[in-house]
């Protein structure tokens, strides 16, 4: 165990210039600096302001975390002015924000606003806020003030570098170092992948294992730990909110063959730091406008930027395919689901994430490195869908690329019936309808289903309407039932014979 040197710099003060408490700063032998923040309720009173005859006095702020912020002001208008509406406008470091209508307080001239009183914002977010006053013919704004959504109930660690600002508690002080190092290591990779840095410094707020992280979302008595949820982002604030994994695997992943034999606190911290880099990649996606595309691409992209490999990602995808009898979901269409709450053949979750990251790693290794990935992102930024962007950059269709990737994994090509669900059908038995025939649907049900494949156990992701004419595109039989691919006012899907003709 390393010996720490702690330097106490004074009592607990609220410093508006840096917007944190700095009761104690500490440094380890390697020069890693962190501070302690929170643990005390420290209301703030701002200086009075006079703007165009309106006096803003008794301006106060208090954090009520997790139940929101409270801003108050005594607003004295000039003679003859009648206040119609008072609003608090606020922005995060990203420049994005919102507004909240003020309500009158007990005093006739007092106005109160409580942003996030319904919860939804984790602590340590900083905002610049100003009061907007509207009369029948005037719009007057106060000068902005700074506020921090602090947690008065507990102390947190705080650490920072040029790449990230991080808060955490309930874990060792070293956790901050892991996160700072991970983000610093990824700095150039983000630039290579997205072409530009974020216009703000992202923030990571890390909760320990357990139900605490639900307090900002609504109710900390709800413990969803065993479902394995670990991270999300708040786009307008430029932040990632996380919960450290439990030391032993969560119930949903307890049989995963890739779980470490002897999980350690160091492993927890490595995963937590890597999750930060994953979630920050989502912030890059949001900032650059490349959030379009199937889930496997969006989550695979974020996984591609992780800094800690829990297991060899290609091997994991190969293993799932082997355990499923050479059966791997396709990337075509919407592709595999995220799978965060689905346990696959290897006992693990998140197959869609890993398939996306495996494909992306193979793509960059095979087709020109990270430049290929970046060119794909830049093409998508210009409005192209993923399939078009990949073909523009590589000269090959997604299907061609996927089958090359599957060959690399020693997995069979995408099955024909996946590409064309009707390919597995035989000729229809005594077809009731002919191709190109127009059929008017019956009066019931009001919204008959259109299936994605000729099977009642496939996804019914579209509906038609009663009494609507549909066009028969083709017909086939699964050996028991005749199925018809139909066009319903531009929506294409499959309906069985009884849906079209009623019971026979």
Secondary structure, DSSP 8 states (H G I E B T S, - for coil): ----EEEE--S--EETTTTEE-SEEEE-TT--EEEEEESS---EE---EEETTEEEEEEEEEE-TTS-EEEEEEEE--TT--EEEEEEEEE-TTS-EEEEE-EE-SSTTEEEE-TTTT----TT-EEEEEEEEEESS-EEE---EEEE---TTSEEEEEE-SSEEEEE-SS-THHHHHHHHHHHHHHHHHHHHHSS--SS-EEEEEE-SSGGGGTTTT-TT---GGGT--EEEEGGGTEEEEE---SS--GGGTT-TTS-TT--HHHHHHHHHHHHHHHHHHHHHHHHT---S-HHHHHHHHHHT-S--SS-HHHHHHHHHHHTTS----SSTT-S---TT---TTS---HHHHHHHHHHHHHHHHTTTHHHHHHHHHHHHTT--HHHHHHHHHSS-HHHHHHHHHHHTT-----HHHH-GGGG-B--SS-SS-TT-EEE--S-STT-EEBSSSSTTS---EE--TT-EEEEEEEEE-SSSEEEEEEETTEEEEEEHHHHH---
